[in-house]
Amino acid sequence: MIRHIVFFKLKDNSKDNKQRIKDIILPLKDKINVIKFYQVGINFSNEDRAYDLALVSDFDSVDDLESYAVHPEHLKVISQLKSELATTKVIDFEY
């Protein structure tokens, strides 16, 4: 299994905006069939090093992760969020 984790820091990190961004990301789980597990969480930590949202997703293989990365629905979400993001961090690993 492959785990894909993304951290999102938003330009506007208000509670309502965090929920709005989560609502944009979450539906991908029902639109891309190679996703085996998909969870989006809103951070509640007040630490300076904290990010605003996290995405955790699982795939059967690296090929499936790569398929997800270029899937039109995923690319659409990336396009929607690009101007909203201050920064992102990602980690992919096999388990």
C-alpha positions as YAML, in Angstrom:
chain: A
units: angstrom
residues:
- id: 1
  name: MET
  ca: [0.00, 0.00, 0.00]
- id: 2
  name: ILE
  ca: [1.03, 3.57, -0.68]
- id: 3
  name: ARG
  ca: [0.15, 6.38, 1.70]
- id: 4
  name: HIS
  ca: [-0.03, 9.93, 0.35]
- id: 5
  name: ILE
  ca: [-0.20, 12.77, 2.88]
- id: 6
  name: VAL
  ca: [-0.53, 16.44, 2.00]
- id: 7
  name: PHE
  ca: [-0.48, 19.39, 4.40]
- id: 8
  name: PHE
  ca: [-2.13, 22.63, 3.32]
- id: 9
  name: LYS
  ca: [-1.43, 26.12, 4.66]
- id: 10
  name: LEU
  ca: [-4.09, 28.53, 3.46]
- id: 11
  name: LYS
  ca: [-3.80, 32.24, 2.76]
- id: 12
  name: ASP
  ca: [-7.14, 32.68, 4.56]
- id: 13
  name: ASN
  ca: [-7.16, 30.28, 7.48]
- id: 14
  name: SER
  ca: [-10.52, 31.32, 8.90]
- id: 15
  name: LYS
  ca: [-12.73, 28.52, 10.18]
- id: 16
  name: ASP
  ca: [-15.26, 28.99, 7.36]
- id: 17
  name: ASN
  ca: [-12.58, 28.96, 4.67]
- id: 18
  name: LYS
  ca: [-10.95, 25.83, 6.06]
- id: 19
  name: GLN
  ca: [-14.32, 24.08, 5.88]
- id: 20
  name: ARG
  ca: [-14.89, 25.38, 2.34]
- id: 21
  name: ILE
  ca: [-11.51, 24.02, 1.19]
- id: 22
  name: LYS
  ca: [-12.21, 20.67, 2.87]
- id: 23
  name: ASP
  ca: [-15.53, 20.54, 1.02]
- id: 24
  name: ILE
  ca: [-13.70, 21.06, -2.28]
- id: 25
  name: ILE
  ca: [-11.12, 18.32, -1.63]
- id: 26
  name: LEU
  ca: [-13.26, 15.62, 0.00]
- id: 27
  name: PRO
  ca: [-15.50, 14.65, -2.97]
- id: 28
  name: LEU
  ca: [-12.49, 13.31, -4.89]
- id: 29
  name: LYS
  ca: [-12.84, 10.07, -2.94]
- id: 30
  name: ASP
  ca: [-16.05, 9.31, -4.84]
- id: 31
  name: LYS
  ca: [-14.75, 10.42, -8.24]
- id: 32
  name: ILE
  ca: [-11.43, 8.57, -8.55]
- id: 33
  name: ASN
  ca: [-11.67, 4.80, -8.27]
- id: 34
  name: VAL
  ca: [-7.98, 4.11, -7.48]
- id: 35
  name: ILE
  ca: [-8.37, 5.77, -4.08]
- id: 36
  name: LYS
  ca: [-8.62, 3.11, -1.36]
- id: 37
  name: PHE
  ca: [-8.79, 5.43, 1.67]
- id: 38
  name: TYR
  ca: [-9.34, 9.18, 1.75]
- id: 39
  name: GLN
  ca: [-9.62, 11.50, 4.71]
- id: 40
  name: VAL
  ca: [-9.38, 15.28, 5.03]
- id: 41
  name: GLY
  ca: [-9.00, 16.90, 8.44]
- id: 42
  name: ILE
  ca: [-9.03, 20.46, 9.70]
- id: 43
  name: ASN
  ca: [-6.28, 21.30, 12.14]
- id: 44
  name: PHE
  ca: [-7.19, 22.60, 15.61]
- id: 45
  name: SER
  ca: [-3.64, 23.17, 16.91]
- id: 46
  name: ASN
  ca: [-2.59, 26.77, 17.54]
- id: 47
  name: GLU
  ca: [1.13, 26.09, 17.12]
- id: 48
  name: ASP
  ca: [3.02, 28.32, 14.68]
- id: 49
  name: ARG
  ca: [4.36, 25.28, 12.83]
- id: 50
  name: ALA
  ca: [0.86, 23.84, 12.28]
- id: 51
  name: TYR
  ca: [-0.76, 23.60, 8.87]
- id: 52
  name: ASP
  ca: [-4.47, 24.25, 8.31]
- id: 53
  name: LEU
  ca: [-5.64, 21.01, 6.70]
- id: 54
  name: ALA
  ca: [-4.29, 17.54, 6.03]
- id: 55
  name: LEU
  ca: [-5.20, 14.97, 3.41]
- id: 56
  name: VAL
  ca: [-4.42, 11.30, 4.01]
- id: 57
  name: SER
  ca: [-5.04, 8.87, 1.17]
- id: 58
  name: ASP
  ca: [-4.07, 5.30, 0.34]
- id: 59
  name: PHE
  ca: [-3.48, 3.57, -2.97]
- id: 60
  name: ASP
  ca: [-2.67, -0.01, -3.92]
- id: 61
  name: SER
  ca: [0.45, 0.96, -5.88]
- id: 62
  name: VAL
  ca: [2.70, 3.79, -7.03]
- id: 63
  name: ASP
  ca: [1.04, 3.45, -10.44]
- id: 64
  name: ASP
  ca: [-2.35, 4.13, -8.85]
- id: 65
  name: LEU
  ca: [-0.95, 7.18, -7.03]
- id: 66
  name: GLU
  ca: [0.45, 8.45, -10.31]
- id: 67
  name: SER
  ca: [-2.90, 7.82, -12.00]
- id: 68
  name: TYR
  ca: [-4.61, 9.86, -9.25]
- id: 69
  name: ALA
  ca: [-2.08, 12.67, -9.67]
- id: 70
  name: VAL
  ca: [-3.00, 13.22, -13.32]
- id: 71
  name: HIS
  ca: [-6.70, 12.39, -13.06]
- id: 72
  name: PRO
  ca: [-8.83, 15.24, -14.52]
- id: 73
  name: GLU
  ca: [-10.92, 15.58, -11.33]
- id: 74
  name: HIS
  ca: [-7.76, 15.89, -9.22]
- id: 75
  name: LEU
  ca: [-6.27, 18.44, -11.63]
- id: 76
  name: LYS
  ca: [-9.51, 20.41, -11.46]
- id: 77
  name: VAL
  ca: [-9.28, 20.62, -7.66]
- id: 78
  name: ILE
  ca: [-5.62, 21.65, -7.84]
- id: 79
  name: SER
  ca: [-6.56, 24.41, -10.25]
- id: 80
  name: GLN
  ca: [-9.36, 25.59, -7.94]
- id: 81
  name: LEU
  ca: [-7.08, 25.69, -4.90]
- id: 82
  name: LYS
  ca: [-3.88, 27.09, -6.40]
- id: 83
  name: SER
  ca: [-4.63, 30.73, -5.56]
- id: 84
  name: GLU
  ca: [-5.91, 29.78, -2.07]
- id: 85
  name: LEU
  ca: [-2.74, 28.09, -0.85]
- id: 86
  name: ALA
  ca: [0.17, 29.72, 0.92]
- id: 87
  name: THR
  ca: [2.14, 26.46, 0.83]
- id: 88
  name: THR
  ca: [1.80, 22.68, 0.82]
- id: 89
  name: LYS
  ca: [3.96, 19.79, 1.97]
- id: 90
  name: VAL
  ca: [3.70, 16.19, 0.84]
- id: 91
  name: ILE
  ca: [5.03, 12.80, 1.81]
- id: 92
  name: ASP
  ca: [4.48, 9.50, 0.01]
- id: 93
  name: PHE
  ca: [5.55, 6.19, 1.49]
- id: 94
  name: GLU
  ca: [4.98, 2.48, 1.21]
- id: 95
  name: TYR
  ca: [3.66, 0.48, 4.14]
...
